[in-house]
Amino acid sequence: MKHVSVLLGLSMLSLAAVPVQAEISDGIVRVGVLNDISGVFQDTNGMGSVEAARMAAEDFNGGGKGIKVEIIYADHQNKPDVGTAIVRKWLDVDKVDAVVDVPNSSVGLGINEILRNSRMTFLASSTATAELTGKSCSPNTIQWVNDTWATGNTTAAATMKRGGNDWYFITVNYALGHGIEAEATNYIMKNGGKVLGSTRHPLGTSDLASLLVQAQQSKAKVIGLANAGADTINAVKQASEFGIKESGQSLVAFLIFINDVHAMGLQAGQGVLLTEAFYWDMDDETRAFAKRFAARPGMNGKMPSGNQAGVYASTLAYLNAVAATATDDARQVVPQMKKFKGKDKLFGDLAIREDGRVIHPIHLFEIKKPSESKYPYDYYKLISTVPMDQAFRPLADGGCPMIK
């Protein structure tokens, strides 16, 4: 397990700051970035998420109270046993105060249970399962960016408005894929559409040819890719080779990021529909953040994904709550975070609900043709925006035991 520390704050605290420091465990707020450093999510998360957390700590700059922040990181290897073992050590031995990022729903659900009612905060900025704010909701967990309900419902709704009523799913065979397919299917069936079939594949499958052939033979108007990372990249590239879009079928990627589009190229990706909560080129503030991110060590000009933006936003929000409460105990920090309602510079209008769900707008994009892209990472064409109060599952429908 790798650890890199970034200590920020004043080495000599003023007398006014001493009471604040005294209420923070060991005088340091430790945030652990836990994700996939070397596997299918290394581009959408990986070391980019670590840099995003460091940026948040730097921008926090002690919170005006000389609070020291340390950023560490580890690779969960997309294995629940590895991820939970790391977090147990962080909680019991290393005195880590918050864990952030955690792509892979199976890993995230395990961590959610370990941290329940502990003093450690879970900032699930990349964990996509909607169970985190549903039946498995926890007083320690805040869920940022997307989830399977929002991804499945908003993407299906936007596609059906464009005439995509007949569907076939290619789904990754773990909690993320199952959740997206289930939510999208439920919406499609309730709104007069049809699901003509689906096939599943293991995480990290390089050859999806047989699945794409089955999807093509189904004659479905829409092929829904309920997967992520390298699996989505491979599916889109291979679909382009088979001429699927030319045959009149549309590809819809439920969980795709700017890094994925960069990897597949516009020639293969053009015309694919997708939903994202963050796009680096939306406005002046997102562009300013993205350019700072791209200049960070090891980023080599890469623009941030929505997940990496979520790490930045959730880490900064957590640190601001620590400063406001003068403690890093989740039992006080998380309720403070839930008081926020306003504008986030990366995600726009934003509020944090009682169930821990961060709500914000979600945008429908279409990947541009090569001829439409005018500069590096100019990849998305905005089609429509779902406002924050419609983009996520209604609070009353989630089954969260904390909601009375």
Contacts in CASP RR format, 6 or more apart in sequence:
PFRMAT RR
TARGET T0000
AUTHOR 0000-0000-0000
METHOD contacts of the structure
MODEL  1
MKHVSVLLGLSMLSLAAVPVQAEISDGIVRVGVLNDISGVFQDTNGMGSV
EAARMAAEDFNGGGKGIKVEIIYADHQNKPDVGTAIVRKWLDVDKVDAVV
DVPNSSVGLGINEILRNSRMTFLASSTATAELTGKSCSPNTIQWVNDTWA
TGNTTAAATMKRGGNDWYFITVNYALGHGIEAEATNYIMKNGGKVLGSTR
HPLGTSDLASLLVQAQQSKAKVIGLANAGADTINAVKQASEFGIKESGQS
LVAFLIFINDVHAMGLQAGQGVLLTEAFYWDMDDETRAFAKRFAARPGMN
GKMPSGNQAGVYASTLAYLNAVAATATDDARQVVPQMKKFKGKDKLFGDL
AIREDGRVIHPIHLFEIKKPSESKYPYDYYKLISTVPMDQAFRPLADGGC
PMIK
1 74 0 8 1.000
1 75 0 8 1.000
1 86 0 8 1.000
2 37 0 8 1.000
2 73 0 8 1.000
2 74 0 8 1.000
2 75 0 8 1.000
3 72 0 8 1.000
3 73 0 8 1.000
3 74 0 8 1.000
4 50 0 8 1.000
4 71 0 8 1.000
4 72 0 8 1.000
4 73 0 8 1.000
5 70 0 8 1.000
5 71 0 8 1.000
5 72 0 8 1.000
6 54 0 8 1.000
6 57 0 8 1.000
6 58 0 8 1.000
6 69 0 8 1.000
6 70 0 8 1.000
6 71 0 8 1.000
7 28 0 8 1.000
7 68 0 8 1.000
7 69 0 8 1.000
7 70 0 8 1.000
8 57 0 8 1.000
8 58 0 8 1.000
8 60 0 8 1.000
8 61 0 8 1.000
8 62 0 8 1.000
8 68 0 8 1.000
8 69 0 8 1.000
9 61 0 8 1.000
9 62 0 8 1.000
9 66 0 8 1.000
9 67 0 8 1.000
9 68 0 8 1.000
9 69 0 8 1.000
10 17 0 8 1.000
10 62 0 8 1.000
10 66 0 8 1.000
13 21 0 8 1.000
13 66 0 8 1.000
17 65 0 8 1.000
17 66 0 8 1.000
17 67 0 8 1.000
19 326 0 8 1.000
20 65 0 8 1.000
20 66 0 8 1.000
20 67 0 8 1.000
20 323 0 8 1.000
20 326 0 8 1.000
21 27 0 8 1.000
21 65 0 8 1.000
21 66 0 8 1.000
21 67 0 8 1.000
21 68 0 8 1.000
23 326 0 8 1.000
23 327 0 8 1.000
24 67 0 8 1.000
24 322 0 8 1.000
24 326 0 8 1.000
24 327 0 8 1.000
24 328 0 8 1.000
25 95 0 8 1.000
25 97 0 8 1.000
25 119 0 8 1.000
25 328 0 8 1.000
25 329 0 8 1.000
26 95 0 8 1.000
27 68 0 8 1.000
28 68 0 8 1.000
28 69 0 8 1.000
28 70 0 8 1.000
28 95 0 8 1.000
29 67 0 8 1.000
29 68 0 8 1.000
29 69 0 8 1.000
29 70 0 8 1.000
29 97 0 8 1.000
29 98 0 8 1.000
29 319 0 8 1.000
29 322 0 8 1.000
29 328 0 8 1.000
30 69 0 8 1.000
30 70 0 8 1.000
30 72 0 8 1.000
30 90 0 8 1.000
30 94 0 8 1.000
30 95 0 8 1.000
30 96 0 8 1.000
30 97 0 8 1.000
30 98 0 8 1.000
31 53 0 8 1.000
31 57 0 8 1.000
31 69 0 8 1.000
31 70 0 8 1.000
31 71 0 8 1.000
31 72 0 8 1.000
31 96 0 8 1.000
31 97 0 8 1.000
31 98 0 8 1.000
31 99 0 8 1.000
31 100 0 8 1.000
31 315 0 8 1.000
31 318 0 8 1.000
31 319 0 8 1.000
32 53 0 8 1.000
32 71 0 8 1.000
32 72 0 8 1.000
32 73 0 8 1.000
32 74 0 8 1.000
32 90 0 8 1.000
32 96 0 8 1.000
32 98 0 8 1.000
32 99 0 8 1.000
32 100 0 8 1.000
33 49 0 8 1.000
33 50 0 8 1.000
33 53 0 8 1.000
33 71 0 8 1.000
33 72 0 8 1.000
33 73 0 8 1.000
33 74 0 8 1.000
33 99 0 8 1.000
33 100 0 8 1.000
33 101 0 8 1.000
33 311 0 8 1.000
34 73 0 8 1.000
34 74 0 8 1.000
34 76 0 8 1.000
34 83 0 8 1.000
34 86 0 8 1.000
34 87 0 8 1.000
34 99 0 8 1.000
34 100 0 8 1.000
34 101 0 8 1.000
34 102 0 8 1.000
34 107 0 8 1.000
34 111 0 8 1.000
35 41 0 8 1.000
35 45 0 8 1.000
35 46 0 8 1.000
35 49 0 8 1.000
35 73 0 8 1.000
35 75 0 8 1.000
35 76 0 8 1.000
35 101 0 8 1.000
35 102 0 8 1.000
35 103 0 8 1.000
35 126 0 8 1.000
36 42 0 8 1.000
36 45 0 8 1.000
36 46 0 8 1.000
36 75 0 8 1.000
36 76 0 8 1.000
36 77 0 8 1.000
36 78 0 8 1.000
36 103 0 8 1.000
36 104 0 8 1.000
37 46 0 8 1.000
37 47 0 8 1.000
37 73 0 8 1.000
37 75 0 8 1.000
38 75 0 8 1.000
38 77 0 8 1.000
39 77 0 8 1.000
39 78 0 8 1.000
39 230 0 8 1.000
40 78 0 8 1.000
40 203 0 8 1.000
40 204 0 8 1.000
40 228 0 8 1.000
40 229 0 8 1.000
40 230 0 8 1.000
40 231 0 8 1.000
41 78 0 8 1.000
41 103 0 8 1.000
41 104 0 8 1.000
41 126 0 8 1.000
41 228 0 8 1.000
41 229 0 8 1.000
41 307 0 8 1.000
43 229 0 8 1.000
43 257 0 8 1.000
43 259 0 8 1.000
43 260 0 8 1.000
43 263 0 8 1.000
43 302 0 8 1.000
43 305 0 8 1.000
44 103 0 8 1.000
44 126 0 8 1.000
44 228 0 8 1.000
44 229 0 8 1.000
44 257 0 8 1.000
44 259 0 8 1.000
44 260 0 8 1.000
44 305 0 8 1.000
44 306 0 8 1.000
44 307 0 8 1.000
44 308 0 8 1.000
45 101 0 8 1.000
45 103 0 8 1.000
45 126 0 8 1.000
45 305 0 8 1.000
45 307 0 8 1.000
45 308 0 8 1.000
45 311 0 8 1.000
47 73 0 8 1.000
47 298 0 8 1.000
48 293 0 8 1.000
48 296 0 8 1.000
48 299 0 8 1.000
48 302 0 8 1.000
48 304 0 8 1.000
48 308 0 8 1.000
49 73 0 8 1.000
49 100 0 8 1.000
49 101 0 8 1.000
49 126 0 8 1.000
49 307 0 8 1.000
49 308 0 8 1.000
49 311 0 8 1.000
50 71 0 8 1.000
50 73 0 8 1.000
51 293 0 8 1.000
51 296 0 8 1.000
51 297 0 8 1.000
51 298 0 8 1.000
51 299 0 8 1.000
51 308 0 8 1.000
52 293 0 8 1.000
52 304 0 8 1.000
52 308 0 8 1.000
52 309 0 8 1.000
52 310 0 8 1.000
52 311 0 8 1.000
52 312 0 8 1.000
52 315 0 8 1.000
53 71 0 8 1.000
53 73 0 8 1.000
53 100 0 8 1.000
53 101 0 8 1.000
53 311 0 8 1.000
53 312 0 8 1.000
53 315 0 8 1.000
54 71 0 8 1.000
54 296 0 8 1.000
55 292 0 8 1.000
55 293 0 8 1.000
55 296 0 8 1.000
55 312 0 8 1.000
56 311 0 8 1.000
56 312 0 8 1.000
56 313 0 8 1.000
56 315 0 8 1.000
56 316 0 8 1.000
56 319 0 8 1.000
57 69 0 8 1.000
57 71 0 8 1.000
57 315 0 8 1.000
57 319 0 8 1.000
59 316 0 8 1.000
60 67 0 8 1.000
60 69 0 8 1.000
60 316 0 8 1.000
60 319 0 8 1.000
60 320 0 8 1.000
60 323 0 8 1.000
62 68 0 8 1.000
62 69 0 8 1.000
62 319 0 8 1.000
62 323 0 8 1.000
63 319 0 8 1.000
63 320 0 8 1.000
63 323 0 8 1.000
64 323 0 8 1.000
65 323 0 8 1.000
65 326 0 8 1.000
67 319 0 8 1.000
67 322 0 8 1.000
67 323 0 8 1.000
69 319 0 8 1.000
72 90 0 8 1.000
72 94 0 8 1.000
72 96 0 8 1.000
74 83 0 8 1.000
74 86 0 8 1.000
75 82 0 8 1.000
76 82 0 8 1.000
76 83 0 8 1.000
76 86 0 8 1.000
76 102 0 8 1.000
76 104 0 8 1.000
76 107 0 8 1.000
77 83 0 8 1.000
78 104 0 8 1.000
78 107 0 8 1.000
78 203 0 8 1.000
79 107 0 8 1.000
80 104 0 8 1.000
80 106 0 8 1.000
80 107 0 8 1.000
80 108 0 8 1.000
80 109 0 8 1.000
80 110 0 8 1.000
83 107 0 8 1.000
83 111 0 8 1.000
84 107 0 8 1.000
84 110 0 8 1.000
84 111 0 8 1.000
84 114 0 8 1.000
87 99 0 8 1.000
87 111 0 8 1.000
87 114 0 8 1.000
87 115 0 8 1.000
88 114 0 8 1.000
90 96 0 8 1.000
90 99 0 8 1.000
90 120 0 8 1.000
91 114 0 8 1.000
91 115 0 8 1.000
91 118 0 8 1.000
91 120 0 8 1.000
96 120 0 8 1.000
97 119 0 8 1.000
97 120 0 8 1.000
97 121 0 8 1.000
97 322 0 8 1.000
97 328 0 8 1.000
98 120 0 8 1.000
98 121 0 8 1.000
98 122 0 8 1.000
98 123 0 8 1.000
98 315 0 8 1.000
98 318 0 8 1.000
98 328 0 8 1.000
98 330 0 8 1.000
99 111 0 8 1.000
99 115 0 8 1.000
99 120 0 8 1.000
99 121 0 8 1.000
99 122 0 8 1.000
99 123 0 8 1.000
100 123 0 8 1.000
100 125 0 8 1.000
100 311 0 8 1.000
100 314 0 8 1.000
100 315 0 8 1.000
100 318 0 8 1.000
101 123 0 8 1.000
101 125 0 8 1.000
101 126 0 8 1.000
101 307 0 8 1.000
101 311 0 8 1.000
102 108 0 8 1.000
102 111 0 8 1.000
102 122 0 8 1.000
102 124 0 8 1.000
102 125 0 8 1.000
102 126 0 8 1.000
102 127 0 8 1.000
103 126 0 8 1.000
103 127 0 8 1.000
103 128 0 8 1.000
103 228 0 8 1.000
103 307 0 8 1.000
104 127 0 8 1.000
104 174 0 8 1.000
104 176 0 8 1.000
105 127 0 8 1.000
105 128 0 8 1.000
105 129 0 8 1.000
105 131 0 8 1.000
105 148 0 8 1.000
105 174 0 8 1.000
105 175 0 8 1.000
105 176 0 8 1.000
106 174 0 8 1.000
106 175 0 8 1.000
107 127 0 8 1.000
108 122 0 8 1.000
108 124 0 8 1.000
108 127 0 8 1.000
108 129 0 8 1.000
108 132 0 8 1.000
109 127 0 8 1.000
109 129 0 8 1.000
109 131 0 8 1.000
109 132 0 8 1.000
109 136 0 8 1.000
109 175 0 8 1.000
111 122 0 8 1.000
112 122 0 8 1.000
112 124 0 8 1.000
112 127 0 8 1.000
112 132 0 8 1.000
112 136 0 8 1.000
112 138 0 8 1.000
112 140 0 8 1.000
112 141 0 8 1.000
113 136 0 8 1.000
113 138 0 8 1.000
115 121 0 8 1.000
115 122 0 8 1.000
115 138 0 8 1.000
115 140 0 8 1.000
115 141 0 8 1.000
115 330 0 8 1.000
116 138 0 8 1.000
116 139 0 8 1.000
116 140 0 8 1.000
117 138 0 8 1.000
117 139 0 8 1.000
117 140 0 8 1.000
118 140 0 8 1.000
118 330 0 8 1.000
119 328 0 8 1.000
119 329 0 8 1.000
119 330 0 8 1.000
119 331 0 8 1.000
120 140 0 8 1.000
120 330 0 8 1.000
121 140 0 8 1.000
121 141 0 8 1.000
121 142 0 8 1.000
121 318 0 8 1.000
121 328 0 8 1.000
121 330 0 8 1.000
121 333 0 8 1.000
121 334 0 8 1.000
122 138 0 8 1.000
122 140 0 8 1.000
122 141 0 8 1.000
122 142 0 8 1.000
123 142 0 8 1.000
123 144 0 8 1.000
123 311 0 8 1.000
123 314 0 8 1.000
123 315 0 8 1.000
123 318 0 8 1.000
124 132 0 8 1.000
124 141 0 8 1.000
124 142 0 8 1.000
124 143 0 8 1.000
124 144 0 8 1.000
125 143 0 8 1.000
125 144 0 8 1.000
125 145 0 8 1.000
125 307 0 8 1.000
125 310 0 8 1.000
125 311 0 8 1.000
125 313 0 8 1.000
125 314 0 8 1.000
126 144 0 8 1.000
126 145 0 8 1.000
126 307 0 8 1.000
126 310 0 8 1.000
126 311 0 8 1.000
127 143 0 8 1.000
128 146 0 8 1.000
128 147 0 8 1.000
128 148 0 8 1.000
128 151 0 8 1.000
128 176 0 8 1.000
128 180 0 8 1.000
128 228 0 8 1.000
128 255 0 8 1.000
129 147 0 8 1.000
129 148 0 8 1.000
129 175 0 8 1.000
129 176 0 8 1.000
129 179 0 8 1.000
130 147 0 8 1.000
130 148 0 8 1.000
130 149 0 8 1.000
130 150 0 8 1.000
130 179 0 8 1.000
130 183 0 8 1.000
130 393 0 8 1.000
130 398 0 8 1.000
131 175 0 8 1.000
132 138 0 8 1.000
132 141 0 8 1.000
132 143 0 8 1.000
132 147 0 8 1.000
132 356 0 8 1.000
133 141 0 8 1.000
133 143 0 8 1.000
133 147 0 8 1.000
133 353 0 8 1.000
133 355 0 8 1.000
133 356 0 8 1.000
133 357 0 8 1.000
133 393 0 8 1.000
133 398 0 8 1.000
133 400 0 8 1.000
134 355 0 8 1.000
134 393 0 8 1.000
134 398 0 8 1.000
134 399 0 8 1.000
134 400 0 8 1.000
135 398 0 8 1.000
135 399 0 8 1.000
135 400 0 8 1.000
135 401 0 8 1.000
137 355 0 8 1.000
137 356 0 8 1.000
137 399 0 8 1.000
137 400 0 8 1.000
137 401 0 8 1.000
137 402 0 8 1.000
137 403 0 8 1.000
139 330 0 8 1.000
139 331 0 8 1.000
139 334 0 8 1.000
139 402 0 8 1.000
140 330 0 8 1.000
140 334 0 8 1.000
141 334 0 8 1.000
141 356 0 8 1.000
142 314 0 8 1.000
142 317 0 8 1.000
142 318 0 8 1.000
142 334 0 8 1.000
142 337 0 8 1.000
142 338 0 8 1.000
142 352 0 8 1.000
142 356 0 8 1.000
142 358 0 8 1.000
143 356 0 8 1.000
143 357 0 8 1.000
143 358 0 8 1.000
144 310 0 8 1.000
144 313 0 8 1.000
144 314 0 8 1.000
144 358 0 8 1.000
145 277 0 8 1.000
145 278 0 8 1.000
145 306 0 8 1.000
145 307 0 8 1.000
145 309 0 8 1.000
145 310 0 8 1.000
145 358 0 8 1.000
146 255 0 8 1.000
146 275 0 8 1.000
146 277 0 8 1.000
146 362 0 8 1.000
147 357 0 8 1.000
147 392 0 8 1.000
147 393 0 8 1.000
148 176 0 8 1.000
148 177 0 8 1.000
148 179 0 8 1.000
148 180 0 8 1.000
148 182 0 8 1.000
148 183 0 8 1.000
149 183 0 8 1.000
149 392 0 8 1.000
149 393 0 8 1.000
150 275 0 8 1.000
150 362 0 8 1.000
150 391 0 8 1.000
150 392 0 8 1.000
150 393 0 8 1.000
151 180 0 8 1.000
151 183 0 8 1.000
151 254 0 8 1.000
151 255 0 8 1.000
151 275 0 8 1.000
152 180 0 8 1.000
152 183 0 8 1.000
152 184 0 8 1.000
152 187 0 8 1.000
152 254 0 8 1.000
153 183 0 8 1.000
153 184 0 8 1.000
153 187 0 8 1.000
153 393 0 8 1.000
154 275 0 8 1.000
154 362 0 8 1.000
154 364 0 8 1.000
154 386 0 8 1.000
154 391 0 8 1.000
155 184 0 8 1.000
155 252 0 8 1.000
155 254 0 8 1.000
155 273 0 8 1.000
155 274 0 8 1.000
155 275 0 8 1.000
155 364 0 8 1.000
156 167 0 8 1.000
156 183 0 8 1.000
156 184 0 8 1.000
156 187 0 8 1.000
156 188 0 8 1.000
157 187 0 8 1.000
157 191 0 8 1.000
157 386 0 8 1.000
158 273 0 8 1.000
158 275 0 8 1.000
158 364 0 8 1.000
158 383 0 8 1.000
158 384 0 8 1.000
158 386 0 8 1.000
159 222 0 8 1.000
159 250 0 8 1.000
159 252 0 8 1.000
159 273 0 8 1.000
160 187 0 8 1.000
160 188 0 8 1.000
160 191 0 8 1.000
160 193 0 8 1.000
162 273 0 8 1.000
163 221 0 8 1.000
164 221 0 8 1.000
164 222 0 8 1.000
164 250 0 8 1.000
165 188 0 8 1.000
165 192 0 8 1.000
165 193 0 8 1.000
165 194 0 8 1.000
165 221 0 8 1.000
165 222 0 8 1.000
166 193 0 8 1.000
166 194 0 8 1.000
166 196 0 8 1.000
166 219 0 8 1.000
166 220 0 8 1.000
166 221 0 8 1.000
166 222 0 8 1.000
167 184 0 8 1.000
167 185 0 8 1.000
167 188 0 8 1.000
167 193 0 8 1.000
167 194 0 8 1.000
167 195 0 8 1.000
167 196 0 8 1.000
167 197 0 8 1.000
167 220 0 8 1.000
167 221 0 8 1.000
167 222 0 8 1.000
167 223 0 8 1.000
167 224 0 8 1.000
168 195 0 8 1.000
168 196 0 8 1.000
168 197 0 8 1.000
168 198 0 8 1.000
168 214 0 8 1.000
168 215 0 8 1.000
168 218 0 8 1.000
168 220 0 8 1.000
168 222 0 8 1.000
168 223 0 8 1.000
168 224 0 8 1.000
169 181 0 8 1.000
169 184 0 8 1.000
169 185 0 8 1.000
169 195 0 8 1.000
169 197 0 8 1.000
169 198 0 8 1.000
169 199 0 8 1.000
169 223 0 8 1.000
169 224 0 8 1.000
169 226 0 8 1.000
170 198 0 8 1.000
170 199 0 8 1.000
170 201 0 8 1.000
170 208 0 8 1.000
170 211 0 8 1.000
170 212 0 8 1.000
170 215 0 8 1.000
170 223 0 8 1.000
170 224 0 8 1.000
170 225 0 8 1.000
170 226 0 8 1.000
170 227 0 8 1.000
170 235 0 8 1.000
171 177 0 8 1.000
171 178 0 8 1.000
171 180 0 8 1.000
171 181 0 8 1.000
171 198 0 8 1.000
171 199 0 8 1.000
171 200 0 8 1.000
171 201 0 8 1.000
171 226 0 8 1.000
171 227 0 8 1.000
172 200 0 8 1.000
172 201 0 8 1.000
172 202 0 8 1.000
172 203 0 8 1.000
172 204 0 8 1.000
172 226 0 8 1.000
172 227 0 8 1.000
172 228 0 8 1.000
172 231 0 8 1.000
173 200 0 8 1.000
173 201 0 8 1.000
173 202 0 8 1.000
173 203 0 8 1.000
174 203 0 8 1.000
176 226 0 8 1.000
176 227 0 8 1.000
176 228 0 8 1.000
176 255 0 8 1.000
177 226 0 8 1.000
177 227 0 8 1.000
179 226 0 8 1.000
180 226 0 8 1.000
180 254 0 8 1.000
180 255 0 8 1.000
181 198 0 8 1.000
181 226 0 8 1.000
184 224 0 8 1.000
184 226 0 8 1.000
184 254 0 8 1.000
185 195 0 8 1.000
188 194 0 8 1.000
188 195 0 8 1.000
189 195 0 8 1.000
196 218 0 8 1.000
196 219 0 8 1.000
196 220 0 8 1.000
197 218 0 8 1.000
197 220 0 8 1.000
199 211 0 8 1.000
199 214 0 8 1.000
199 215 0 8 1.000
201 208 0 8 1.000
201 211 0 8 1.000
201 227 0 8 1.000
201 231 0 8 1.000
203 231 0 8 1.000
204 230 0 8 1.000
204 231 0 8 1.000
205 231 0 8 1.000
205 234 0 8 1.000
206 234 0 8 1.000
207 234 0 8 1.000
207 238 0 8 1.000
208 231 0 8 1.000
208 234 0 8 1.000
208 235 0 8 1.000
208 238 0 8 1.000
209 238 0 8 1.000
209 242 0 8 1.000
211 235 0 8 1.000
212 223 0 8 1.000
212 235 0 8 1.000
212 238 0 8 1.000
212 239 0 8 1.000
212 242 0 8 1.000
212 244 0 8 1.000
213 242 0 8 1.000
215 223 0 8 1.000
215 244 0 8 1.000
215 249 0 8 1.000
216 223 0 8 1.000
216 242 0 8 1.000
216 244 0 8 1.000
216 247 0 8 1.000
216 249 0 8 1.000
219 249 0 8 1.000
220 249 0 8 1.000
221 248 0 8 1.000
221 249 0 8 1.000
221 250 0 8 1.000
222 249 0 8 1.000
222 250 0 8 1.000
222 251 0 8 1.000
222 252 0 8 1.000
223 239 0 8 1.000
223 244 0 8 1.000
223 249 0 8 1.000
223 250 0 8 1.000
223 251 0 8 1.000
223 252 0 8 1.000
224 251 0 8 1.000
224 252 0 8 1.000
224 253 0 8 1.000
224 254 0 8 1.000
225 232 0 8 1.000
225 235 0 8 1.000
225 236 0 8 1.000
225 251 0 8 1.000
225 252 0 8 1.000
225 253 0 8 1.000
225 254 0 8 1.000
225 256 0 8 1.000
226 254 0 8 1.000
226 255 0 8 1.000
227 235 0 8 1.000
227 254 0 8 1.000
227 255 0 8 1.000
228 255 0 8 1.000
228 256 0 8 1.000
229 255 0 8 1.000
229 256 0 8 1.000
229 257 0 8 1.000
229 260 0 8 1.000
232 253 0 8 1.000
232 255 0 8 1.000
232 256 0 8 1.000
232 260 0 8 1.000
233 260 0 8 1.000
233 263 0 8 1.000
233 264 0 8 1.000
235 251 0 8 1.000
236 251 0 8 1.000
236 253 0 8 1.000
236 264 0 8 1.000
236 268 0 8 1.000
236 269 0 8 1.000
236 272 0 8 1.000
237 264 0 8 1.000
237 268 0 8 1.000
239 245 0 8 1.000
239 251 0 8 1.000
239 268 0 8 1.000
240 267 0 8 1.000
240 268 0 8 1.000
240 269 0 8 1.000
244 251 0 8 1.000
245 251 0 8 1.000
245 271 0 8 1.000
250 271 0 8 1.000
250 273 0 8 1.000
251 269 0 8 1.000
251 271 0 8 1.000
251 272 0 8 1.000
251 273 0 8 1.000
252 272 0 8 1.000
252 273 0 8 1.000
252 274 0 8 1.000
253 260 0 8 1.000
253 272 0 8 1.000
253 273 0 8 1.000
253 274 0 8 1.000
254 274 0 8 1.000
254 275 0 8 1.000
256 272 0 8 1.000
256 274 0 8 1.000
256 276 0 8 1.000
257 276 0 8 1.000
257 305 0 8 1.000
257 306 0 8 1.000
257 307 0 8 1.000
258 276 0 8 1.000
258 279 0 8 1.000
258 280 0 8 1.000
258 303 0 8 1.000
258 304 0 8 1.000
258 305 0 8 1.000
258 306 0 8 1.000
258 377 0 8 1.000
258 379 0 8 1.000
258 380 0 8 1.000
259 302 0 8 1.000
259 303 0 8 1.000
259 305 0 8 1.000
261 269 0 8 1.000
261 367 0 8 1.000
261 379 0 8 1.000
261 380 0 8 1.000
262 302 0 8 1.000
262 303 0 8 1.000
262 377 0 8 1.000
262 379 0 8 1.000
266 367 0 8 1.000
266 368 0 8 1.000
266 369 0 8 1.000
266 370 0 8 1.000
266 373 0 8 1.000
266 379 0 8 1.000
267 370 0 8 1.000
269 367 0 8 1.000
270 367 0 8 1.000
270 368 0 8 1.000
270 369 0 8 1.000
270 370 0 8 1.000
271 366 0 8 1.000
271 367 0 8 1.000
271 368 0 8 1.000
271 369 0 8 1.000
272 366 0 8 1.000
272 367 0 8 1.000
273 364 0 8 1.000
273 365 0 8 1.000
273 366 0 8 1.000
273 383 0 8 1.000
274 364 0 8 1.000
274 365 0 8 1.000
274 366 0 8 1.000
274 367 0 8 1.000
275 362 0 8 1.000
275 363 0 8 1.000
275 364 0 8 1.000
275 365 0 8 1.000
275 386 0 8 1.000
276 306 0 8 1.000
276 362 0 8 1.000
276 363 0 8 1.000
276 365 0 8 1.000
276 380 0 8 1.000
277 306 0 8 1.000
277 347 0 8 1.000
277 360 0 8 1.000
277 361 0 8 1.000
277 362 0 8 1.000
277 363 0 8 1.000
278 286 0 8 1.000
278 304 0 8 1.000
278 305 0 8 1.000
278 306 0 8 1.000
278 309 0 8 1.000
278 310 0 8 1.000
278 346 0 8 1.000
278 347 0 8 1.000
279 286 0 8 1.000
279 306 0 8 1.000
279 363 0 8 1.000
279 365 0 8 1.000
279 380 0 8 1.000
279 382 0 8 1.000
280 286 0 8 1.000
280 287 0 8 1.000
280 289 0 8 1.000
280 290 0 8 1.000
280 303 0 8 1.000
280 304 0 8 1.000
280 309 0 8 1.000
280 377 0 8 1.000
281 287 0 8 1.000
281 290 0 8 1.000
281 377 0 8 1.000
281 378 0 8 1.000
281 380 0 8 1.000
282 363 0 8 1.000
285 345 0 8 1.000
285 346 0 8 1.000
286 309 0 8 1.000
286 345 0 8 1.000
286 346 0 8 1.000
289 304 0 8 1.000
289 309 0 8 1.000
289 312 0 8 1.000
289 345 0 8 1.000
289 346 0 8 1.000
290 303 0 8 1.000
290 304 0 8 1.000
293 299 0 8 1.000
293 302 0 8 1.000
293 303 0 8 1.000
293 304 0 8 1.000
293 308 0 8 1.000
293 312 0 8 1.000
294 300 0 8 1.000
294 301 0 8 1.000
294 302 0 8 1.000
294 303 0 8 1.000
294 304 0 8 1.000
295 301 0 8 1.000
303 377 0 8 1.000
304 312 0 8 1.000
309 346 0 8 1.000
309 347 0 8 1.000
310 346 0 8 1.000
310 347 0 8 1.000
312 346 0 8 1.000
313 344 0 8 1.000
313 346 0 8 1.000
313 347 0 8 1.000
314 358 0 8 1.000
317 337 0 8 1.000
317 340 0 8 1.000
317 344 0 8 1.000
317 352 0 8 1.000
318 333 0 8 1.000
318 337 0 8 1.000
321 333 0 8 1.000
321 334 0 8 1.000
321 336 0 8 1.000
321 337 0 8 1.000
322 328 0 8 1.000
322 333 0 8 1.000
324 336 0 8 1.000
325 332 0 8 1.000
325 333 0 8 1.000
325 336 0 8 1.000
327 333 0 8 1.000
334 356 0 8 1.000
337 352 0 8 1.000
338 352 0 8 1.000
338 353 0 8 1.000
338 354 0 8 1.000
338 356 0 8 1.000
339 352 0 8 1.000
340 350 0 8 1.000
340 351 0 8 1.000
340 352 0 8 1.000
341 350 0 8 1.000
341 351 0 8 1.000
341 352 0 8 1.000
342 349 0 8 1.000
342 350 0 8 1.000
342 351 0 8 1.000
343 349 0 8 1.000
343 350 0 8 1.000
344 350 0 8 1.000
344 360 0 8 1.000
347 358 0 8 1.000
347 360 0 8 1.000
347 361 0 8 1.000
348 360 0 8 1.000
348 361 0 8 1.000
349 360 0 8 1.000
349 361 0 8 1.000
349 387 0 8 1.000
349 388 0 8 1.000
350 358 0 8 1.000
350 359 0 8 1.000
350 360 0 8 1.000
350 388 0 8 1.000
351 358 0 8 1.000
351 359 0 8 1.000
351 388 0 8 1.000
352 358 0 8 1.000
352 359 0 8 1.000
353 359 0 8 1.000
353 395 0 8 1.000
354 395 0 8 1.000
354 400 0 8 1.000
354 402 0 8 1.000
354 403 0 8 1.000
355 395 0 8 1.000
355 398 0 8 1.000
355 400 0 8 1.000
355 402 0 8 1.000
355 403 0 8 1.000
357 392 0 8 1.000
357 393 0 8 1.000
357 395 0 8 1.000
359 388 0 8 1.000
359 389 0 8 1.000
359 391 0 8 1.000
359 392 0 8 1.000
360 388 0 8 1.000
360 391 0 8 1.000
361 385 0 8 1.000
361 386 0 8 1.000
361 387 0 8 1.000
361 388 0 8 1.000
361 391 0 8 1.000
362 385 0 8 1.000
362 386 0 8 1.000
362 391 0 8 1.000
363 382 0 8 1.000
363 383 0 8 1.000
363 384 0 8 1.000
363 385 0 8 1.000
363 386 0 8 1.000
364 382 0 8 1.000
364 383 0 8 1.000
364 384 0 8 1.000
364 385 0 8 1.000
364 386 0 8 1.000
365 380 0 8 1.000
365 381 0 8 1.000
365 382 0 8 1.000
365 383 0 8 1.000
366 380 0 8 1.000
366 381 0 8 1.000
366 383 0 8 1.000
367 379 0 8 1.000
367 380 0 8 1.000
367 381 0 8 1.000
368 378 0 8 1.000
368 379 0 8 1.000
368 380 0 8 1.000
368 381 0 8 1.000
372 381 0 8 1.000
373 379 0 8 1.000
395 403 0 8 1.000
396 403 0 8 1.000
END
